[in-house]
Amino acid sequence: MHASRGNSSAPAVDTPGGLVLSELVPSLKTEVPSLAEEMIRSIGTQIPAFTHTLDEPHSLRIQEGVERALHEFVDRLSEAASTTQLSHETAEDCRRLGSNEMRAGRSLDALQAALRLGARLAWRRWVAIGSRQTIAPHLLYQLAEVLFSYIDELAVSCAEGHSQAQIRSAGEVRLRRQRLLQMLTADPPAPRQAVNELALAAGWRLPKTVQIVALSPSPQARRTGTSAPTLQEIDVLADLSGPEPLLLVPEPSTRNRTAVERYLQGRTAVFGPPMPLEHAGVSLRWARRLLALGVPGQGDSTPVTHCVDNLVPLLLLQDEVLIRALIARRLAPLAHLTPKQHERVTQTLLAWLQCGGNTIEAAQMIDVHPQTVRYRLRHIEELFGSGLRDPDVRFELEVVLRAQELLAATTKRRSRTAAQPRPPISRASRRG
């Protein structure tokens, strides 16, 4: 049933046979009410999808719609017929039926079966009338051609309604899922009852654990020719259009993480730590923090990184003001040194602390002679005095020296990113 609207042609106007066929119109019109009742009754009995629908309070409107369509068809057989287009009312009836099928979660199969059944019943009834009035068989065949072409037009309008409802439903679900993503990543978390209700409306099953992925604001080109999965396939909630795009991965597993990484080909991203659902906002906070610090792999061929692999940097740099204050306090004895002297002293001191005071291992770590390390250590002892023998002081020194290295690397990455040329802004983007 794929005829295009407006292709049917009533043979009633310009042929002698049509004039005879048009004589059927009064008799056919008389049969419309009872034929409509028969159609509705048979469809409700023979097509399970409509068994209860046709018994509901709006069945009277269905009856009126069926009668209107039948009258419209019969009018096409009249000499006075001036159009072969569906009327606005009939087309809207059909689109409404198609929309209802989509909202009921059904395809158009049942509705098309109903149209075919209705066409058979109409054809059977009208053949009987034509036979009683001795209408020539070839004219009845013409009647059949017009009838089934008309049914095709009804089917096209039903399909339009079904398609339009699909588009509207997809848009509504997308908006609900974006709102659900906002609620789940709120910190503090949103009330659980509100989350449950919105998840049900969005058709999304709430997981026990989640993982947030923070993305770079500007999408980079994805490689083509790959079989990367879609977000729908892994049931991920996504906000890719905002200034701080993110994904929420349900039940984070190796399979899910791998699927997301494949989807994110060519885009800088940070996976937050897996968290219980109610702490999704915490996962988001750490993912965005690490992204802001500068992802270690940023600019490389594998720009995806994970918070669980960078917990120490996150811990040390969660408050830059605080850590810089601690660095200034603990490294105050080095304030008078030149930058080059400062670098040599801090490099040697950190290696010595990391090696547990072993001079030879420290020398190997920074690739100098052990005697050079001993010489520098004597200078360091003069600078720090007896504090180097205090375990708490040594711990704080190692913390601030590690943090200082991280801050230097972060600053360098930020500078490199800022120096990269920005892509030109299109006129459409400016208007948006």
ZIKARA-V702668 format. One record per helix or strand of 3 or more residues. SS is the DSSP state (H for helix, E for strand). FROM is the first residue (numbers start at 1). TO is the last residue. If there is no record, write none. Layout:
ss = [SS/SS]
from = [FROM/FROM]
to = [TO/TO]
This chain:
ss = [H/H/H/H/H/H/H/H/H/E/E/E/H/E/H/E/H/H/H/H/H/H/H/H/H]
from = [16/25/48/53/59/88/109/137/192/209/237/246/254/269/277/304/307/311/320/332/339/359/370/391/427]
to = [22/46/50/55/76/103/132/184/202/215/239/250/263/271/293/306/309/316/330/334/354/366/389/419/431]
